[in-house]
Structures are given as C-alpha cells and as structure tokens.
Amino acid sequence: MSQEFTIGSKVRVMALPPYVKTADPMPMLRPPDVIHIGEEGIVIDRRPGGYWGIRFTRGFFLLDSQYIESIEKPPESHLE
C-alpha cells in the first residue's frame, strides 16, 4: 500500500529511483542525479499509478511514494 501525502506538504527523498520522470505535459526520463537523497520538495499533486508530483529546486518531477517520506510534524495530541 502506498503512503498518502497532503497536497502542499513537504517531503524528503529517501532513496533514488533508477530514473526520474519529469512532470511536464510530455514527461521525459532523466538520470536520477537531478535530485539527491535528503533533498526536500513540496507535493503539488497526485498522479495515476501511485506517483506524486513534487516541486524540487531543479524542477517538477514525478516520484513513487516508496522513494519519499513526509517531513511534516504530525499534529500534537492534547491528551492529558
């Protein structure tokens, strides 16, 4: 089961895929070195096939949820 992210949330790259797909209207495959492990981006949208559109400093790319993790803090519980 793929992880769910909220649109606008921040994510971090945990692992690099064999290639990176651009999120252009006509997607292109790029070598994985256009992004780096630990790089942070913002989730822009959800795409078919379990892909997430993420804006990084070097562009807008599509990544599967297995390669990213949320860096948003979960809401704190006020149970006392």
FENBELZI-V174862 format. One record per pair of residues at least 24 apart in sequence whose ideal C-beta (glycine too) atoms are under 10 Angstrom apart, sorted by the first residue. I is the first residue (numbers start at 1). J is the second residue. Records with the same first field share a line. If there is no record, write none. Layout:
# FENBELZI-V174862
I = J ; J
This chain:
# FENBELZI-V174862
1 = 50 ; 65
2 = 49 ; 50 ; 51 ; 52 ; 64 ; 65 ; 66
3 = 50 ; 52 ; 64 ; 65 ; 66 ; 68 ; 69 ; 70
4 = 46 ; 52 ; 65 ; 70
5 = 43 ; 46 ; 52 ; 54 ; 65 ; 68 ; 69 ; 70 ; 72
6 = 43 ; 70 ; 72
7 = 42 ; 43 ; 44 ; 45 ; 46 ; 52 ; 53
8 = 42 ; 43 ; 44 ; 72
9 = 41 ; 42 ; 43 ; 52 ; 70 ; 71 ; 72
10 = 40 ; 41 ; 42 ; 43 ; 54 ; 70 ; 71 ; 72
11 = 39 ; 40 ; 41 ; 42 ; 43 ; 52 ; 54 ; 56 ; 63 ; 65 ; 67 ; 68 ; 69 ; 70 ; 71 ; 72
12 = 37 ; 38 ; 39 ; 40 ; 41 ; 67 ; 68 ; 69 ; 70 ; 71
13 = 37 ; 38 ; 39 ; 40 ; 41 ; 54 ; 56 ; 61 ; 63 ; 67 ; 68 ; 69
14 = 38 ; 66 ; 67 ; 68 ; 69
15 = 63 ; 66 ; 67 ; 68 ; 69
16 = 63 ; 67
17 = 61 ; 62 ; 63 ; 64 ; 66 ; 67
20 = 56 ; 58 ; 59 ; 61 ; 62 ; 63 ; 67
21 = 47 ; 51 ; 53 ; 61 ; 62 ; 63 ; 64
22 = 53 ; 59 ; 60 ; 61 ; 62
23 = 47 ; 51 ; 52 ; 53 ; 54 ; 55 ; 59 ; 60 ; 61 ; 62 ; 63
24 = 59 ; 60 ; 61 ; 62
27 = 51 ; 61 ; 62
30 = 58 ; 59 ; 61
32 = 67
33 = 58
34 = 58 ; 59 ; 61
35 = 59 ; 61 ; 63 ; 67
37 = 67
39 = 68
40 = 68 ; 71
41 = 68 ; 71
43 = 68 ; 70 ; 72
